[in-house]
Amino acid sequence: MSYIRNLVSMAVLSTGSAVVLLSQSAFAETVNLRFSWKLKGEYAFFYLGKNKGIYRDAGIDVNLGEGAGAQSALAAVVQGREDLAVVPGIFAITAIQKGMPVKIVALYQPAAPVVLLSHQESPVEKPADLEGKSIASAVGETSTAYLDVFCSRNRIDCSKIKKINMDSQIRISQFMQGKVDVVGVYRTSDLPLLKEKTGSNFAVLDLPEFGLVVPGLAVVARVDAVEKNAAVLRRFFVATDKAIEMARREPDAATAALKTVWQVGPSDAIVREQVEATSRSIPAAAAKPLGWIEDSAISDAVRLIAAVEDIGAPRPPASFYTNELLAR
């Protein structure tokens, strides 16, 4: 993950520049949030909260922006161009371990909803089925980055799985053309699109179900913003909690809210399926706000990263996250 090291360097270079954290208008305080990727159903609850006035009622004017990867989203937060970034939790943990001055302030997916797809004529439905198969692999791609760990935990022989390295943009097309047997995708975004596009009923192996738990959808903030802007950010997360619950109850409303800005996106039916899959991927903890971070989720992720690369001495868990902004 050399791009993380480059990003940390960018953070160091930017420390001398002015940091703009939260702006304030005459009517509401502004929170700027950047996604790590292009629009998809996973982000619908943010747009629902904005569309239904949930953020406005909390005294917040929220600006939501598409991204072009976790690296640029994290850089925008570090450099003060954004207040918050939505990125895969595992990327944030890796960056923090390498010295990036950010913290995870909400973890909505303790287990990223990553699955392995295969064709029905040669299905992979349990870990042992992977032996003798080929799998598409790309740099930083979650489903194969920790394949050795997955094999070890499920007592299968990884040497019998052929990893074929390729550009991430062609993994799915290579799978559809039969050039690889297996490809990893997100249940919340990729799978609904593929099912609509191909009309195929794929065999699915759920990685978290078989022990590969990788932190997914997370929100990060710059370390100094956690304290300086706590009051505003707490209101933001209370409002986001309400937006997620509304999306659970009203997936059609969440779909419509997202489609107001994603007019060239897939059909309403597919976006709705993405919304519903995302809702299922966000656990509701008893007596705790949505996004609550367990210490074990961070510690387990650090050990997972250390199993595939040299990260040096692990930082203390408190270096990676805080639940302070989720307190009601």
C-alpha positions in Angstrom: 0.0 0.0 0.0 2.7 2.5 -1.1 0.0 5.1 -1.9 -0.6 5.4 1.9 3.0 6.3 2.4 2.7 8.9 -0.3 -0.4 10.3 1.4 1.3 10.5 4.7 4.1 12.5 3.0 1.4 14.9 1.6 0.1 15.3 5.2 3.5 16.3 6.4 4.0 18.8 3.6 0.6 20.4 4.3 1.1 21.0 8.1 2.4 24.5 7.4 -0.7 25.5 5.4 -3.8 27.1 6.8 -6.5 24.6 7.8 -10.1 25.4 7.2 -12.2 23.1 9.3 -15.9 24.2 9.6 -17.3 27.2 8.0 -20.4 29.0 9.4 -23.1 30.8 7.5 -25.8 33.1 8.9 -28.2 30.2 9.4 -26.2 27.0 9.8 -22.8 25.6 10.3 -21.3 24.0 7.3 -19.9 20.4 7.3 -18.1 19.3 4.1 -18.0 15.6 3.5 -16.1 13.8 0.8 -16.8 10.2 -0.4 -14.0 8.0 -1.4 -15.7 7.0 -4.6 -18.4 7.9 -7.2 -22.1 7.9 -6.3 -23.6 4.5 -5.3 -26.4 3.3 -3.1 -24.2 3.1 0.0 -24.2 6.8 0.2 -28.0 7.3 -0.2 -28.8 7.9 3.5 -26.6 11.0 3.5 -28.6 12.4 0.6 -31.9 11.4 2.2 -30.8 13.3 5.3 -30.1 16.3 3.2 -33.3 16.0 1.1 -35.6 15.5 4.1 -34.1 18.4 6.1 -32.7 16.2 8.8 -29.3 18.0 8.7 -30.9 21.4 8.3 -33.1 20.8 11.4 -29.8 20.0 13.3 -28.5 23.4 12.2 -26.1 22.0 9.7 -25.6 22.8 6.0 -24.0 19.6 4.7 -22.1 19.5 1.4 -21.6 16.1 -0.1 -19.0 15.4 -2.8 -18.0 12.5 -4.9 -14.5 11.2 -4.7 -11.8 9.5 -6.7 -10.4 7.0 -4.2 -9.6 6.8 -0.5 -6.2 8.4 -1.0 -7.6 11.7 -2.3 -10.5 11.7 0.2 -8.1 11.3 3.1 -5.7 13.9 1.7 -8.6 16.4 1.5 -9.3 15.9 5.2 -5.7 16.2 6.2 -5.2 19.3 4.2 -8.4 20.9 5.6 -10.3 21.0 2.3 -13.0 18.7 3.8 -14.2 18.2 7.3 -15.0 14.5 7.0 -14.3 11.7 4.6 -16.2 8.4 4.0 -13.6 5.7 3.3 -13.1 1.9 3.8 -12.2 1.5 7.5 -9.2 -0.8 6.6 -7.6 2.0 4.5 -8.1 4.5 7.3 -6.5 2.1 9.9 -3.5 1.5 7.6 -3.0 5.3 7.1 -3.2 6.0 10.8 -0.8 3.3 11.6 1.6 5.0 9.2 1.2 8.3 10.9 -1.7 10.1 9.2 -3.2 12.7 11.6 -6.8 11.5 11.3 -9.2 9.3 13.4 -12.1 7.1 12.6 -15.1 8.8 14.2 -17.8 6.4 13.0 -17.7 2.8 11.7 -20.9 1.9 10.0 -19.7 -1.4 8.6 -17.6 -3.3 11.1 -17.4 -6.0 8.4 -17.2 -4.9 4.8 -19.9 -6.7 2.7 -17.4 -8.4 0.4 -18.3 -11.6 -1.4 -16.7 -13.8 -4.0 -18.7 -14.5 -7.2 -18.4 -17.5 -9.4 -20.5 -19.0 -12.2 -23.1 -21.6 -11.4 -21.5 -24.2 -13.7 -18.4 -24.1 -11.4 -19.6 -22.7 -8.1 -17.5 -21.6 -5.2 -19.9 -21.7 -2.2 -17.5 -22.7 0.6 -13.8 -21.9 1.1 -12.6 -25.4 0.0 -14.3 -24.8 -3.4 -11.6 -22.2 -4.1 -8.9 -24.8 -4.5 -8.2 -25.4 -8.2 -9.8 -22.1 -9.2 -8.4 -18.9 -10.5 -9.3 -15.5 -8.9 -8.9 -12.0 -10.2 -6.6 -9.9 -8.1 -5.6 -6.2 -8.1 -3.5 -4.0 -5.9 -5.5 -2.9 -2.8 -8.4 -5.1 -3.6 -10.0 -6.3 -0.4 -11.1 -9.8 -1.4 -7.6 -10.9 -2.3 -5.3 -8.7 -0.2 -5.9 -11.0 2.8 -6.4 -14.3 0.9 -3.6 -16.0 2.7 -5.3 -15.2 6.0 -8.6 -16.4 4.7 -7.0 -19.7 3.6 -5.3 -20.2 7.0 -8.5 -19.5 9.0 -10.5 -22.0 6.8 -7.7 -24.6 6.6 -7.4 -24.6 2.8 -4.3 -24.6 0.6 -3.8 -21.2 -0.9 -1.1 -22.6 -3.2 -3.9 -24.4 -5.1 -5.6 -21.0 -5.8 -4.3 -19.2 -8.9 -4.2 -15.4 -8.3 -4.2 -13.6 -11.6 -3.1 -10.0 -11.2 -4.7 -7.4 -13.3 -5.9 -3.8 -13.4 -8.9 -3.3 -11.0 -11.0 -1.8 -13.8 -11.0 -5.1 -15.8 -11.5 -7.6 -13.1 -15.2 -8.0 -13.5 -15.1 -8.1 -17.3 -12.4 -10.8 -17.2 -14.6 -12.8 -14.9 -17.6 -12.3 -17.1 -15.6 -13.5 -20.2 -14.6 -16.6 -18.3 -10.9 -15.7 -18.1 -11.0 -16.1 -14.3 -13.2 -18.4 -12.2 -13.8 -16.0 -9.2 -14.0 -12.3 -8.6 -14.5 -10.3 -5.4 -17.2 -7.7 -5.3 -19.3 -5.6 -2.8 -22.7 -7.0 -2.1 -24.0 -3.5 -1.5 -23.0 -2.0 -4.9 -21.4 -4.3 -7.4 -23.6 -7.3 -7.1 -27.0 -5.6 -7.8 -25.4 -4.0 -10.9 -24.0 -7.2 -12.2 -27.2 -9.1 -11.7 -29.2 -6.4 -13.7 -26.6 -6.2 -16.4 -26.1 -9.9 -17.0 -29.3 -11.5 -15.8 -27.1 -14.1 -14.2 -27.6 -15.8 -10.9 -24.1 -16.1 -9.5 -22.9 -18.4 -6.8 -21.9 -16.3 -3.8 -19.4 -16.9 -1.0 -19.7 -14.4 1.8 -16.2 -13.6 3.2 -17.2 -12.2 6.6 -19.3 -15.4 7.2 -16.2 -17.4 6.8 -14.0 -15.3 9.1 -12.5 -12.5 6.9 -13.8 -9.4 8.7 -12.4 -6.2 7.2 -13.7 -2.9 8.4 -15.8 -1.2 5.7 -17.8 2.1 5.5 -16.2 4.5 8.0 -16.1 8.2 8.6 -12.8 10.0 9.4 -11.9 13.4 10.7 -8.7 15.3 11.3 -7.4 14.7 14.8 -7.6 18.3 15.9 -11.1 18.7 14.5 -12.4 16.0 16.8 -11.9 18.4 19.7 -12.3 21.8 18.2 -15.5 21.1 16.3 -17.0 18.4 18.6 -20.4 20.2 19.1 -21.1 20.6 15.4 -19.9 17.1 14.5 -22.0 15.5 17.3 -25.1 17.1 15.8 -24.0 15.9 12.4 -23.8 12.3 13.6 -27.1 12.4 15.5 -28.7 13.6 12.2 -26.9 10.9 10.2 -28.2 8.3 12.7 -31.7 9.5 11.9 -31.1 9.4 8.2 -29.9 5.8 8.3 -33.0 4.7 10.3 -35.2 6.6 7.8 -33.5 4.8 4.9 -34.2 1.5 6.6 -37.9 2.3 6.8 -38.2 4.2 3.5 -35.8 2.7 0.9 -37.8 4.3 -1.9 -37.4 7.7 -0.4 -33.6 7.1 0.0 -33.5 6.0 -3.7 -35.3 9.1 -4.9 -33.0 11.4 -2.8 -29.9 9.8 -4.3 -31.3 9.9 -7.9 -31.8 13.7 -7.7 -28.0 13.9 -8.0 -27.3 10.6 -9.7 -29.5 11.0 -12.8 -27.2 8.9 -15.0 -27.1 6.1 -12.5 -28.6 2.6 -12.8 -32.4 1.9 -12.6 -34.4 2.9 -9.5 -34.8 -0.9 -8.8 -31.0 -1.4 -8.6 -30.4 1.7 -6.5 -33.1 0.5 -4.1 -31.5 -2.9 -3.9 -28.2 -1.2 -3.1 -29.9 0.9 -0.4 -31.5 -2.1 1.2 -28.2 -4.1 1.1 -26.4 -1.2 2.7 -29.0 -1.0 5.5 -28.5 -4.7 6.2 -24.8 -4.2 6.4 -25.1 -1.5 9.2 -25.6 -3.3 12.5 -27.7 -1.6 15.2 -26.0 -2.0 18.6 -28.3 -2.1 21.6 -28.2 1.2 23.6 -25.5 2.6 21.3 -25.6 5.0 18.4 -25.1 3.7 14.8 -21.4 3.8 13.8 -20.2 2.9 17.4 -16.7 1.5 17.2 -15.6 -1.5 19.3 -12.0 -1.6 20.4 -11.8 -5.2 19.2 -12.8 -4.2 15.6 -9.7 -1.9 15.4 -7.3 -4.3 17.1 -8.4 -7.2 14.9 -7.9 -5.1 11.8 -4.4 -4.0 12.9 -3.5 -7.7 13.3 -5.0 -8.5 9.9 -2.9 -5.8 8.2 0.2 -7.0 10.1 -0.3 -10.5 8.8 0.3 -9.3 5.2 2.8 -6.4 5.6 5.4 -5.1 8.0 3.7 -2.2 9.9 6.2 -2.0 12.8 5.0 -1.7 16.3 1.2 -1.3 16.4 -0.1 2.0 17.7 -2.4 2.0 20.8 -6.1 1.4 19.8 -7.0 4.9 21.0 -4.8 6.3 18.2 -7.1 5.0 15.6 -10.6 6.0 16.7 -12.9 7.8 19.1 -16.6 7.4 19.9 -16.8 10.9 21.4 -18.7 12.4 18.5 -21.3 9.7 18.6 -22.3 10.4 22.2 -25.8 11.7 22.5 
